[in-house]
């Protein structure tokens, strides 16, 4: 006797017949992906082109004919001849490097210990690192001024103390980005096995962090460093209240109040310098890891 006839789902069969071929669906997905990429590039590039065109409107007078020449690089010439531009940019880069170093030294051991020994505290730590999204920078800076401008913590009254408080504020602002990058990097490696292997070879906690954890988090740390650098270079409110126009953000704002074309030129120059600095950090980070193979494994 033959077995029962297979039951055919007519509705499902009709859907399968009406569905487009898999190759056609892939083509449509690729087409939409290119559309999204083109829109994103347009949204990103068109403002830069507009800023460049506006910065070239600064006229320069021809010494022979006396006529004004447009387009010209007069705005860029004035910017590079302004010593305050270089001073502000270098100051912000120094603050960014110190902020990145302090953030790494603070958050990498914290995230490492929470993941390894205190996993129940992860929600609390994540909540604390997300607080800069809730507290506006103007509230933070007025709290810092209120606390550290008078006795017994009269720190802001000195230039070095004001710089230290500014770095502390930048570290707080970088918490959401740096901690997320570090935590994601730790989640991608077999943290417990690496730690136990290092301990079995006699390594202490500082050696484990420096020789095992940091090399395996190189990509994650670079991502957090990029975001921190961008935050420090463009931050205005805290820097303006703590140290005035010394950083790059307040300098750019002051320039925009008194000049027409130079702010556009400064914006493009700072954009290029920031991307160049990020590229240098990426190259240095990759070069520092030669000869070391990151150790990962199943968790």
C-alpha positions in Angstrom: 0.0 0.0 0.0 1.2 3.4 -0.8 1.6 6.0 1.9 -0.7 9.0 2.3 -0.4 11.6 -0.4 1.6 14.7 0.7 -0.5 17.7 1.7 0.2 20.7 -0.5 -0.2 24.1 1.0 -1.9 26.0 -1.9 -1.4 29.4 -0.4 2.3 28.9 0.3 2.8 27.5 -3.2 1.1 30.5 -4.7 3.3 32.9 -2.7 6.4 31.0 -3.8 5.3 31.3 -7.5 4.6 35.0 -7.1 7.8 35.8 -5.3 10.6 37.3 -7.4 13.7 35.2 -8.0 16.5 35.3 -5.4 18.9 36.9 -7.9 16.5 39.7 -8.6 15.9 40.4 -4.9 19.7 40.6 -4.4 19.9 43.1 -7.3 17.2 45.2 -5.7 19.0 45.1 -2.3 22.3 46.1 -3.9 20.5 49.0 -5.7 18.9 50.3 -2.5 22.3 50.0 -0.8 23.9 52.2 -3.4 21.1 54.7 -3.2 21.6 55.0 0.6 25.4 55.4 0.1 24.9 58.1 -2.6 22.5 60.0 -0.4 24.8 59.7 2.6 27.8 60.9 0.5 25.8 63.8 -0.9 24.6 64.8 2.6 28.2 64.8 3.7 30.0 66.3 0.7 27.7 69.0 -0.4 28.1 71.1 2.8 31.8 70.8 2.5 31.7 72.0 -1.2 29.5 74.9 -0.2 31.8 75.9 2.6 34.8 75.7 0.3 33.0 77.9 -2.3 32.1 80.4 0.3 35.6 80.6 1.7 36.9 81.4 -1.8 34.8 84.5 -2.1 37.2 86.6 -0.1 38.6 89.0 -2.6 42.2 90.0 -3.0 43.3 93.2 -4.7 45.5 93.0 -7.7 48.6 95.2 -7.0 48.9 96.1 -10.8 45.3 96.8 -11.9 43.8 97.5 -8.5 40.8 95.2 -9.2 39.5 92.7 -6.8 40.1 89.0 -7.8 37.6 86.3 -7.0 37.9 83.4 -6.2 41.0 83.7 -4.1 42.8 82.0 -1.2 42.9 85.2 0.8 40.9 83.7 3.7 43.3 80.8 4.0 46.3 83.1 3.9 44.9 85.3 6.7 44.1 82.2 8.8 47.6 80.7 8.5 49.2 84.1 9.3 47.1 84.3 12.5 49.2 82.9 15.4 46.1 82.3 17.5 44.9 79.7 15.0 47.9 77.5 15.5 48.0 78.1 19.2 44.3 77.1 19.6 44.6 74.1 17.4 47.7 72.8 19.2 46.2 73.4 22.6 43.1 71.4 21.7 45.2 68.6 20.3 47.2 68.5 23.6 44.0 68.4 25.6 42.7 65.6 23.3 45.7 63.4 23.8 45.7 63.8 27.5 42.0 63.1 27.6 42.4 60.0 25.5 45.2 58.7 27.8 43.3 59.4 31.0 40.1 57.8 29.6 41.9 54.7 28.6 43.7 54.3 32.0 40.4 54.8 33.8 37.9 52.9 31.7 39.9 49.9 30.4 40.7 48.5 33.9 37.1 49.3 35.0 35.4 47.6 32.1 37.9 44.7 32.4 37.2 44.1 36.1 33.4 44.5 35.7 33.3 41.9 32.9 35.6 39.5 34.7 34.6 39.8 38.4 31.5 42.0 38.8 29.1 41.3 35.9 26.2 42.3 38.0 27.5 45.9 38.2 27.5 46.3 34.4 24.0 48.0 34.3 25.2 50.4 37.0 28.4 51.3 35.2 26.6 51.6 31.8 24.1 54.0 33.5 26.9 56.1 34.9 28.7 56.3 31.6 25.5 57.4 29.9 25.0 60.3 32.3 26.7 62.9 30.0 23.8 62.4 27.6 21.4 63.5 30.3 23.4 66.3 32.0 23.9 69.3 29.6 27.5 70.6 29.3 26.5 74.0 30.6 25.3 72.4 33.9 28.5 70.4 34.2 30.7 73.3 33.7 28.9 75.5 36.2 29.1 72.7 38.7 32.8 72.4 38.1 33.3 76.2 38.5 31.2 76.3 41.6 33.2 73.4 43.2 36.8 74.2 42.1 36.9 78.0 42.0 36.8 78.5 45.8 38.3 77.0 49.0 39.2 74.3 49.7 39.6 73.4 46.0 40.8 76.6 44.4 42.1 74.9 41.3 40.7 76.9 38.4 42.5 80.0 39.6 45.7 78.7 38.1 46.3 77.9 34.4 47.5 74.4 35.1 44.6 73.7 37.4 42.1 75.0 34.8 43.6 72.7 32.2 43.3 69.8 34.6 39.6 70.5 35.3 39.1 70.9 31.6 40.6 67.5 30.9 38.4 66.0 33.6 35.3 67.5 32.0 36.4 66.1 28.6 36.9 62.7 30.1 33.4 62.7 31.5 32.0 63.8 28.0 33.9 60.9 26.4 32.5 58.3 28.8 29.6 57.1 26.6 31.8 56.7 23.5 35.0 55.3 25.1 33.3 52.9 27.4 31.1 51.5 24.7 34.1 51.0 22.4 36.1 49.3 25.2 33.2 47.1 26.3 32.5 46.0 22.8 36.2 45.1 22.3 36.2 43.1 25.6 33.1 41.2 24.4 34.9 40.1 21.3 37.7 38.3 23.1 37.9 35.3 25.4 38.6 37.4 28.4 38.6 34.7 31.1 40.8 32.3 29.2 43.4 35.0 28.4 43.5 36.2 32.0 43.9 32.7 33.4 46.6 31.9 30.9 48.5 35.0 31.8 48.1 34.3 35.6 49.4 30.7 35.1 52.5 32.3 33.6 53.0 34.5 36.6 51.7 37.8 35.3 50.2 40.3 37.7 47.2 42.5 37.0 49.2 45.4 35.6 51.1 43.1 33.3 47.9 41.4 32.2 46.3 44.7 31.3 49.3 46.1 29.5 50.6 43.0 27.7 47.4 41.0 27.1 44.3 43.2 27.2 45.5 46.4 25.6 46.9 44.7 22.5 43.7 42.8 21.9 41.6 45.9 22.2 43.6 47.9 19.7 40.8 48.5 17.1 38.2 49.3 19.9 40.6 51.7 21.6 41.3 53.5 18.3 37.6 53.9 17.7 37.1 55.4 21.1 40.2 57.7 20.5 38.7 58.9 17.2 35.4 59.9 18.8 37.2 61.6 21.8 39.4 63.6 19.5 36.4 64.8 17.5 34.6 65.8 20.8 37.5 67.7 22.2 38.3 69.6 19.0 34.8 70.8 18.5 33.6 71.3 22.1 32.7 74.9 22.9 30.7 75.4 26.1 32.9 73.9 28.8 36.1 75.2 27.2 34.8 78.7 26.9 33.7 78.9 30.5 36.9 77.3 32.0 39.8 78.6 29.9 38.3 81.2 27.5 39.3 81.3 23.9 42.4 79.2 24.2 40.9 76.0 22.8 39.9 75.7 19.1 36.1 75.7 19.6 35.9 79.1 21.3 38.5 80.5 18.9 36.4 79.4 15.9 33.2 80.9 17.5 35.0 84.2 18.2 36.4 84.3 14.7 32.9 83.8 13.3 31.7 86.8 15.2 34.3 89.2 13.7 35.1 87.8 10.3 33.1 86.7 7.2 35.1 84.2 5.2 37.9 83.1 7.6 35.6 80.9 9.7 34.7 78.8 6.6 38.4 78.4 5.8 39.2 77.5 9.4 36.4 74.9 9.4 37.8 73.2 6.3 41.4 73.4 7.6 40.4 71.9 11.0 38.4 69.2 9.2 41.5 68.2 7.2 43.8 68.3 10.1 41.5 66.3 12.3 41.2 63.6 9.7 45.0 63.6 9.2 45.4 63.2 12.9 43.0 60.3 13.0 44.9 58.7 10.1 48.1 59.1 12.0 46.6 57.5 15.1 45.4 54.6 13.0 48.8 54.1 11.4 50.6 54.3 14.7 48.1 51.9 16.3 48.5 49.3 13.5 52.3 49.7 13.5 52.6 49.3 17.2 50.9 45.9 16.9 53.3 44.3 14.4 54.6 41.0 15.6 51.7 40.5 18.0 48.8 38.4 17.1 45.5 39.2 18.9 44.3 36.2 20.8 40.6 35.6 20.6 38.4 32.5 21.1 35.0 31.2 21.7 33.4 32.5 24.8 
